[in-house]
């Protein structure tokens, strides 16, 4: 009996292990989501004590006035803002932002990133576009045109 089990393990063990590893990898890839972000340029207006934001891809901004917007990976860390006004301009989008914290930033210009949606890893690997709510709110999304 012991010889038979050893024979089965030697004959099918590697194949079974590869199948289990492939199933685990597929499960991970299908369930993992990536957050999509776009760069944003911020300019300080000392007269109105507001920041003016210009996203690099203006078609990716699915924000509305009154939304809380967090600009991440800036030179001073993450900065939360409230979107006061959004004005489309030729070739860009102008957002007037009110900072939630009153501490001054070291300058009148800042760069960072804004998260605009999520994308499934399986769609990224396969080259397909995401469907449903996981799709970033970008220009190639027909619901946002």
Beta strands, then each sheet from edge to edge (+ up, - down):
strand 1: 33-45
strand 2: 50-55
strand 3: 68-74
strand 4: 77-89
strand 5: 92-99
strand 6: 109-120
sheet 1: 3+ 4- 5+ 2- 1+ 6-
end
